[in-house]
Amino acid sequence: MNNARPGYLPGRIAGKGRLSPAGVKSPHEANDVKTDADDQEGLDSNLDSEAEVTCPYCGEQLTLTLDPDGGLAQEYVEDCPVCCRPWRVQVSYDEEGAAEVVLEQADD
């Protein structure tokens, strides 16, 4: 004899998947828990995303777009948009999120 109600499956909530074990928060309850990723996300939003720089070759003053998602210390090569010569770009962020940007000639 089957006592189950129509549409009822033991261990399931209709349309919601498996029941959580006792003491485990549901995904909706877990949304208010702060994670390390949340800390990094908040930090990224406080980091500078632009810096005023001067090309070490032609002397042109430019606004350099920074990538806060690249980490707190970065080094890469980028070409000057005016004279097309390569820069070695070093970016570091302080505790307040201010960027320190150093440009050097990359073809030394």
C-alpha positions in Angstrom: 0.0 0.0 0.0 1.3 3.4 -1.0 0.7 6.2 1.6 2.6 8.8 -0.3 0.7 11.9 -1.4 0.7 12.7 -5.1 3.8 14.7 -6.1 5.5 14.0 -2.8 9.0 12.5 -2.8 10.7 11.7 0.5 13.7 13.9 1.1 12.6 16.5 -1.4 10.7 19.8 -1.3 8.5 20.3 -4.3 10.7 22.1 -6.9 13.5 22.9 -4.5 15.8 19.8 -4.5 17.1 17.9 -1.6 16.4 18.9 2.0 19.4 20.3 3.8 20.8 18.5 6.8 20.0 20.0 10.2 22.1 23.1 10.9 23.0 23.8 7.3 21.8 27.1 6.0 19.8 27.2 2.8 21.3 29.2 -0.1 19.0 32.1 0.8 20.2 32.2 4.4 23.8 31.8 3.3 23.7 35.0 1.2 24.2 37.1 4.3 27.5 35.4 5.1 30.6 37.4 4.2 33.4 35.5 2.4 37.0 36.2 1.4 35.7 36.8 -2.2 33.5 39.6 -0.8 36.4 41.2 0.9 38.4 41.1 -2.3 35.4 42.5 -4.3 35.1 45.4 -1.8 38.8 46.0 -2.0 38.7 46.1 -5.9 35.9 48.7 -5.8 38.2 51.0 -3.7 41.3 50.6 -6.0 42.3 53.3 -8.4 41.3 52.4 -12.0 43.2 55.3 -13.7 46.5 57.1 -13.3 48.1 60.1 -14.9 51.4 59.2 -16.4 54.1 60.7 -18.6 55.7 58.7 -21.5 59.4 58.2 -20.8 60.1 58.6 -24.5 58.0 61.5 -25.9 57.0 63.2 -22.7 53.2 63.1 -23.5 51.0 63.2 -20.4 48.3 60.5 -20.6 45.6 58.8 -18.5 46.5 55.1 -18.1 43.6 52.7 -17.5 44.5 50.3 -14.7 43.1 46.8 -14.0 42.4 46.4 -10.3 41.5 42.8 -10.9 45.1 42.1 -11.9 46.2 42.1 -8.3 47.8 44.5 -5.8 51.2 44.3 -7.6 51.5 44.2 -11.4 54.1 44.4 -14.0 53.5 44.4 -17.8 54.5 46.0 -21.1 52.2 48.5 -22.9 52.9 50.8 -25.9 52.5 54.5 -25.7 49.4 55.5 -27.7 51.2 58.6 -29.0 54.7 57.5 -30.0 54.1 53.7 -30.0 57.3 52.9 -28.0 57.0 50.2 -25.3 56.7 51.0 -21.6 57.5 48.7 -18.7 54.6 49.4 -16.4 54.8 48.7 -12.7 51.6 49.2 -10.6 51.2 48.7 -6.9 48.3 49.7 -4.5 48.6 50.9 -1.0 46.2 50.1 1.9 43.8 52.9 0.8 43.7 51.7 -2.8 45.8 54.4 -4.3 47.9 53.3 -7.2 51.6 54.0 -7.5 52.5 53.7 -11.2 56.1 53.6 -12.5 56.8 53.8 -16.3 60.2 52.8 -17.7 61.5 52.5 -21.2 61.1 48.8 -22.1 63.5 48.6 -25.0 66.7 49.2 -23.0 
